[in-house]
Amino acid sequence: MRFGGKTFLITGGARGQGRAIALRAAGEGANIAVVDVAKDVSTVPYPLGTEDDLGETKRLVEEAGGSCLTMTGDVRSQADMDRVVADTVDRFGSIDVFCASAGVHSFLPFWKLTEEHWSTVIDINLTGVWHGAKAVAPQMIEQRSGSIIITSSVMGHESGKDLAHYAASKHGVLGLMKSIAYELAPYGVRCNSVLPSVVHSAMGENPETRKWIFGRDDATTEDYIEATKHWHLLPGRPGLPPSSIADAICFLASDDARYITGVELPVDAGHLQLAGFNHDVVDKADEPLGPWY
């Protein structure tokens, strides 16, 4: 087993990509610690994970043969992340892999964003990653080993309408990742990032995201799946399963990637190879070019 005796700490672990990472790593022998805010945030237009979701992650990890510590905490709070790291080390003795997977989005033109809309996305997606990495770094420095893996997005290399705050956060974590990789390399600690495309999870499969990608208030799940087919170079791949992101993260966490640090790894079915990709909604595809609003 690649991760026998190793410990993963995963933010945003109540469901979606975070849960998929936990299950993939547990299946290869890892101890799992997951943290999630486990409550809704006012400016996020879809329900976030719950304490019941955290409990289900724990059940599934243990069903897969792993040990699992679940914690509630907010990545926007340095005190919370310091506590999470301390509790994880107290339970398992080390933190070998830190996966910064917590993230949110919302949809508004940049000039209509409130301070709260902006700060929520930046504070969770960017500052929250810094809080987690800052909390875990002393432990990994002491161990002289470790791997930090940050979930960015294809929006770390591009943008789309109504996503200025999200794109800014995902561009930002790539710069943060490279700085962390540079500063922790002397201690044997690696840092990399994955850049997912559209992923089938609660963050992607909800009415607001369906409306954004398809262009109609009444867009269905089937509409959403059809629309995401246009996002990818590889045929027959609509929204990606969370397990595809977990597979890439577990590769970067493993000894197979021991010579890899400071890397941006797209997991996007070739999306970023589609030069000049048009992010306009599918429902407007046959309309003349013109203002979105």
Buried (B, 14 or more C-beta within 10 A) or exposed (E): EBBEEBBBBBBBBBBBBBBBBBBBBBBBBBBBBBBBBBEEBEBBBBEBBBEEBBBBBBEBBEEBEBBBBBBBBBBBBBEBBBBBBEBBBEBBEBBBBBBBBBBBBBBBEBEEBEEEBBBBBBBBBBBBBBBBBBBBBEBBBEBEBBBBBBBBBBBBBBBBBBBBBBBBBBBBBBEBBBBBBEEBEEBBBBBBBBBBBBBBBBBBBBBBBBBBBBBEEEBEEEBBBBBBBBBBBEEEBBBBBBBBBBBBBBBBBBEEBEEBBBBBBBBBBBBBEBEEBEBEBBBBEEEEEEEEE
